[in-house]
Amino acid sequence: MADAVTSQTLSDGATTAVMKFTNISDGNGESSVKKVDVSALTASPTGDACSRVHITQIWYAISGMRIDLEWDATTNVKALILGGGVALEPTVGHLDFRSFGGLKNTDASGVTGDIDLTTLHHTNNDAYTIILELKKSY
């Protein structure tokens, strides 16, 4: 079996994209799974391809596992760590990074501009819902 995961693009405009991700774990988890593929996002009005995104806001509900959001590179770089508790009740939160322009992708070797996700300490029926608001760069 595998974790029951979904990825959904809620909006994808000229400057901003909003994406939603869910997982109900069967205990297997996810390891550096590409969640945001910048090459698949809508191009700018002038036709330029999206090359990177900044995380401007995040809403999350996590139960029983830790989530590592990672900037994809030759060796992934952690962008943000969420959750980590083992409580039955979900950890729920909203983080707003707009006041300083958002969490910016690193210039690590082999950077792709994509965002990957890894789950840790997951067990059967642990779950997450994550919504990312992303500022696009061309």
Secondary structure, 3 states (H helix, E strand, C coil): CCCEEEEEEEEECCCEEEEEEEEEEECCCCCCEEEECHHHCCCCCCCCCCCEEEEEEEEEEEECCEEEEEECCCCCEEEEEEECCCCCCCEEEEEECHHHCCECCCCCCCCCCCEEEEEECCCEEEEEEEEEEEEEEC
